[in-house]
Amino acid sequence: MVKYQPDPLNRVFAALADPTRRALLARLGEAESPSVSELARPFALSLPAVMKHLDVLSDAGLIARTKTGRRVACRLSAAPMEDAMRWLNTYERFWSARLDRLAAFLEEDDPCPPQQPPNQALPSSGGSTPHPRKSSRPGPIRKK
């Protein structure tokens, strides 16, 4: 039987999709190798629930765990995030190029004509001209 191994990038994005796991990663970035219980302390989750989140992060390669006696310490592993950033940067370049083209287009075709200064009067022809009708006159009424 062949065991399907999902793409490592898929595992990284799946792990980062959960706000609790992102918060755990943020805490790991602040502390130097905290224990699992230290990581779990601020969360309103059971220790087994935090362990499951850490398992997902570990499977994605985002953290590394070391056990010394009864203490399990965690540390952040940045390599998988670098791969994710590299993938995201291709789309950043794509959207930057598109937005640059849009800005150039908007700058060359000025949608607003220059306005007259408010203190200057517009030239007048001496009288006002009637505005054209917006619709035609009603047609003849047919009698039955």
Secondary structure, DSSP 8 states (H G I E B T S, - for coil): -------HHHHHHHHHTSHHHHHHHHHHHHSSS-BHHHHHTTSSS-HHHHHHHHHHHHHTTSEEEEEETTEEEEEE--HHHHHHHHHHHHHHHHHHHHHHHHHHHHHHS-SS-----TTS-----SS------SS---------
